[in-house]
Amino acid sequence: MSTPRLTLRRAATVASVAATSVVLAAGVASAHVTVHPESYARGATDGVLTFRVPNEEDGAATTKVQVFLPTDHPVVGVLVHPQDGWTAKVTITKLKTPVKTDDGTITEAASEITFSGGRIGAGQYEDFDVAFGQLPDDTGRLTFKTLQTYSDGKVARWIEVPAGGDEPENPAPVLKLTAGDTATTPASATDKSAVTGTATASDGTARGLGIAGLVVGALGLAAAAFAIVRSRGGART
């Protein structure tokens, strides 16, 4: 017959394992490189994209990040925000199909941005802000394939394009382009989420999973306490 102390210990162990599993799942779900906000209106002008790069290696630091911009649907007027400790290099490519804008015809656009010289340690992340003059209006999404190089030489290749269903193992950052007012930023991309890299939907999901884990733990402890009270009552009778 189980004693009250053993009952409490078992219940607490189950609750702890359940909570830890949920929190770890939340961490894994948000470990890849992402772009924020998650969507903009097609043809939007004068906005900011934030590329969030988490370090998922315990024994190495991230030392270089390469973001590749599509040239079949180019992002016009790219400007990189200075980042302490990092050097940014923008590669310009001649476009196969020039883009017409209110300011004239654009024949060149950024095809790659390389951030190097800095370090992102274990358990840390860095936000890289990139301003743009105009997004394309002839596609429903932009895919930014990204290479993340670590101090031990390992390269994480975030280049897989989601094709519906489950998320790929190494997904590339994807920006959805929606129908809307191209002169303004959509509600999901306004304020701090675009400028400072504040957590968006994917981070909210991770936080929600973490909270769920805490709730599971609390319920487990409550069940253990009830078991103790019940067993003591049975002993007295």
C-alpha positions in Angstrom: 0.0 0.0 0.0 1.4 3.4 -1.0 2.1 5.9 1.8 1.1 9.6 1.5 4.7 10.5 1.0 5.2 8.1 -1.9 1.9 9.3 -3.4 3.0 12.9 -3.3 6.4 12.0 -4.7 4.9 10.1 -7.7 2.4 12.8 -8.5 5.0 15.5 -8.3 7.3 13.5 -10.6 4.5 13.0 -13.2 3.6 16.7 -13.1 7.3 17.8 -13.4 7.9 15.5 -16.4 4.7 16.7 -18.1 5.5 20.4 -17.6 9.1 20.0 -18.7 8.0 18.2 -21.9 5.7 21.0 -22.9 8.3 23.7 -22.2 10.9 21.8 -24.2 8.5 21.4 -27.1 7.9 25.1 -27.0 11.6 25.8 -27.2 12.2 23.4 -30.2 9.2 24.9 -32.0 10.7 28.4 -32.0 14.4 27.4 -32.6 14.6 28.2 -36.4 15.2 31.6 -38.1 12.0 33.6 -38.6 10.9 36.9 -40.1 8.7 39.4 -38.4 6.0 40.5 -38.9 4.6 37.4 -40.5 2.7 39.3 -43.2 2.6 42.6 -45.1 0.3 43.9 -47.8 1.4 43.3 -51.4 3.3 46.3 -52.7 3.7 47.8 -49.2 6.2 50.6 -49.0 8.6 52.0 -46.4 8.5 49.1 -43.9 10.9 47.0 -41.8 11.5 43.3 -41.7 13.1 41.7 -38.6 15.0 38.5 -39.0 15.2 36.7 -35.6 18.1 34.3 -35.3 18.2 32.0 -32.2 21.3 30.1 -31.2 20.3 26.4 -30.8 23.8 25.0 -30.1 25.0 24.6 -26.5 28.7 24.4 -27.4 29.1 26.9 -30.1 28.1 30.5 -31.0 26.5 31.8 -34.2 29.1 33.9 -36.0 27.6 34.5 -39.4 24.1 34.8 -40.9 23.4 34.9 -44.6 19.9 35.9 -45.7 19.1 35.4 -49.4 16.4 37.7 -50.9 14.4 36.5 -53.9 15.2 38.2 -57.2 12.3 36.9 -59.2 10.1 39.0 -56.9 12.6 41.5 -55.7 12.5 43.6 -52.5 13.3 47.2 -53.6 15.3 49.7 -51.7 16.9 47.5 -49.0 18.7 49.3 -46.1 20.4 47.5 -43.2 20.1 48.8 -39.6 23.5 49.0 -37.9 23.9 46.2 -35.3 26.5 46.5 -32.5 29.3 44.1 -33.0 28.1 43.0 -36.5 29.1 44.0 -40.0 26.5 43.8 -42.7 27.3 43.3 -46.4 24.6 43.7 -49.0 25.1 42.0 -52.4 23.4 43.7 -55.3 22.3 41.7 -58.4 21.1 42.9 -61.8 17.4 41.9 -62.3 16.3 39.8 -65.2 13.0 41.7 -65.2 13.2 45.4 -64.2 10.7 46.6 -61.7 8.7 49.8 -62.4 8.0 52.0 -59.4 6.8 55.6 -58.8 10.4 56.7 -58.7 11.4 55.0 -62.0 12.5 51.7 -63.3 14.6 49.5 -61.0 17.2 47.3 -62.7 19.1 46.1 -59.6 18.1 44.8 -56.2 19.6 43.1 -53.1 20.0 39.4 -53.4 21.9 38.6 -50.2 22.7 40.2 -46.8 25.5 38.8 -44.8 25.9 39.6 -41.1 29.3 38.7 -39.6 31.7 39.6 -36.9 29.3 39.3 -34.0 28.4 36.3 -31.7 25.1 34.9 -30.6 25.7 32.7 -27.6 23.9 29.6 -26.3 20.4 30.4 -25.2 20.5 33.8 -26.9 19.1 35.3 -30.1 19.7 38.4 -32.3 17.3 40.5 -34.2 18.5 41.9 -37.5 16.4 44.8 -38.9 16.2 45.4 -42.7 14.2 48.3 -44.1 12.7 48.2 -47.5 11.4 50.8 -50.0 8.8 48.5 -51.7 7.6 44.9 -51.6 6.5 43.1 -54.8 2.8 43.1 -55.6 2.8 40.0 -57.9 3.2 37.2 -55.5 1.6 35.8 -52.3 4.7 35.2 -50.3 8.4 35.8 -50.1 10.9 33.1 -49.0 14.2 34.2 -47.4 16.5 31.2 -47.4 19.1 31.6 -44.6 22.4 30.0 -43.7 23.5 30.2 -40.0 27.2 29.5 -39.4 28.5 28.5 -36.0 31.9 29.0 -34.4 32.7 25.2 -34.7 32.1 25.3 -38.5 28.6 23.8 -38.5 26.1 25.4 -40.9 22.4 25.3 -40.2 20.6 25.6 -43.6 17.2 27.2 -43.2 16.2 26.7 -46.8 13.2 24.3 -47.0 10.0 25.9 -48.3 6.8 24.9 -46.6 4.4 23.2 -49.0 1.4 22.7 -46.8 0.8 20.2 -44.0 3.6 19.7 -41.4 6.4 22.3 -41.1 9.7 21.1 -42.7 12.6 20.2 -40.5 14.7 23.2 -41.7 12.1 25.8 -42.7 13.1 29.0 -44.4 11.7 32.3 -43.1 8.5 33.1 -45.1 6.7 36.4 -45.4 3.1 36.3 -46.4 1.9 39.0 -48.8 -1.8 39.8 -48.5 -4.3 42.0 -50.4 -4.7 45.3 -48.6 -3.7 48.9 -48.4 -0.2 49.0 -49.9 0.4 52.5 -48.5 0.2 51.4 -44.9 1.5 48.6 -42.7 -1.1 45.9 -41.8 -2.2 45.6 -38.2 0.0 42.5 -37.7 3.1 44.4 -38.7 2.7 47.7 -36.9 4.3 49.2 -33.8 7.1 47.3 -32.0 6.8 43.9 -33.8 8.4 45.3 -36.9 10.9 47.8 -35.4 12.2 46.0 -32.4 11.5 42.3 -33.2 8.9 41.9 -30.4 7.5 38.3 -30.3 4.8 37.6 -32.8 2.5 34.6 -33.4 5.1 31.9 -33.3 6.6 33.3 -30.1 3.1 33.6 -28.6 2.5 29.9 -29.3 5.7 29.0 -27.5 4.7 31.2 -24.5 1.3 29.5 -24.5 2.8 26.0 -24.5 5.0 27.1 -21.6 2.0 28.4 -19.6 0.2 25.1 -20.4 3.1 23.2 -18.9 2.9 25.2 -15.7 -0.8 24.6 -15.5 -0.2 20.8 -15.9 2.3 21.0 -13.1 -0.1 22.8 -10.8 -2.8 20.3 -11.5 -0.5 17.4 -10.7 0.5 18.9 -7.3 -3.2 19.5 -6.5 -4.0 15.9 -7.3 -1.1 14.8 -5.0 -2.4 16.9 -2.2 -5.9 15.5 -2.6 -4.4 11.9 -2.5 -2.6 12.7 0.8 -5.7 14.1 2.4 -7.7 11.1 1.2 -5.2 8.5 2.4 -4.9 10.2 5.9 -8.7 10.2 6.2 -8.8 6.5 5.3 -6.1 5.7 8.0 -8.1 7.4 10.7 -11.3 5.5 9.9 
